[in-house]
Amino acid sequence: MGIFGWKTYDPSWLVDAAKSQYPEDLCLQESLLKCTKIKNGVYFVDPKSPNETGSEWQFRESITLEDTKNGDVALDILKDGRVGSLEIMSWK
């Protein structure tokens, strides 16, 4: 798989934060549950050719999960509802 390949990932800490901060957003929680592979430590979806026709990466919005066990986290949400990536904004 190599250093830049897909690796197994446990999204439970993100799911817990989403349940706490966005309890009504079941789609977000379900999407985060499916984030079981990660690439380069931040991507859940291949970011190749973002927003171009045929690319998986079709950006819709960013949301923030505050004060998670790892700090504040920004999530990129794609048009189809999947979580595309995460960025830890402040480490604990």
C-alpha positions in Angstrom: 0.0 0.0 0.0 2.9 2.4 0.6 3.1 5.5 2.7 0.6 7.4 0.7 -2.0 4.6 0.3 -5.3 4.0 2.0 -5.1 2.9 5.6 -7.6 1.5 8.0 -9.2 4.2 10.2 -11.4 4.2 13.3 -13.9 7.2 13.0 -15.6 6.6 16.4 -14.2 9.8 17.9 -15.7 11.8 15.0 -19.0 10.0 15.2 -19.2 10.7 19.0 -18.5 14.4 18.4 -21.1 14.6 15.6 -23.7 12.9 17.8 -23.1 15.4 20.6 -22.9 18.6 18.4 -25.2 17.7 15.5 -27.7 15.2 17.1 -30.3 15.8 14.5 -27.9 15.3 11.5 -28.2 11.5 11.1 -26.7 11.7 7.6 -23.5 13.2 9.0 -23.3 10.6 11.7 -23.8 7.8 9.1 -21.4 9.3 6.7 -18.7 9.5 9.4 -19.3 5.8 10.3 -18.3 4.9 6.8 -15.0 6.7 7.0 -13.0 3.5 7.7 -10.2 4.2 5.2 -8.0 7.3 5.2 -5.3 8.5 2.8 -2.4 10.8 3.7 -3.9 11.2 7.2 -6.8 13.5 6.0 -8.7 12.2 3.0 -11.7 9.8 3.1 -12.4 10.3 -0.6 -9.8 10.6 -3.4 -9.2 14.3 -3.9 -8.0 13.9 -7.4 -9.4 16.6 -9.8 -11.7 18.3 -7.3 -15.0 19.6 -8.6 -14.2 18.5 -12.2 -16.6 16.3 -14.1 -16.1 12.6 -13.2 -14.2 13.4 -10.0 -15.4 11.8 -6.7 -14.6 15.1 -5.0 -17.5 17.5 -5.5 -17.3 19.9 -2.6 -20.5 21.2 -0.9 -19.5 22.8 2.4 -17.2 22.7 5.5 -18.5 22.1 9.0 -16.6 22.3 12.3 -16.7 19.9 15.2 -15.5 21.8 18.2 -13.6 20.5 21.2 -13.3 16.9 20.2 -10.9 14.6 22.0 -8.3 15.7 19.4 -9.3 19.4 19.3 -11.4 21.4 16.8 -11.9 19.6 13.5 -13.1 20.9 10.1 -14.8 18.4 7.8 -15.3 18.9 4.1 -18.7 17.6 3.1 -19.2 16.5 -0.5 -22.4 17.1 -2.6 -23.4 13.5 -2.2 -23.2 13.8 1.6 -20.0 11.9 2.2 -17.2 13.3 4.3 -14.3 14.0 2.0 -11.6 15.0 4.5 -10.8 16.3 7.9 -8.5 18.9 9.2 -7.5 19.3 12.8 -7.6 23.0 13.5 -6.3 23.0 17.0 -4.7 20.0 18.8 -5.4 19.1 22.4 
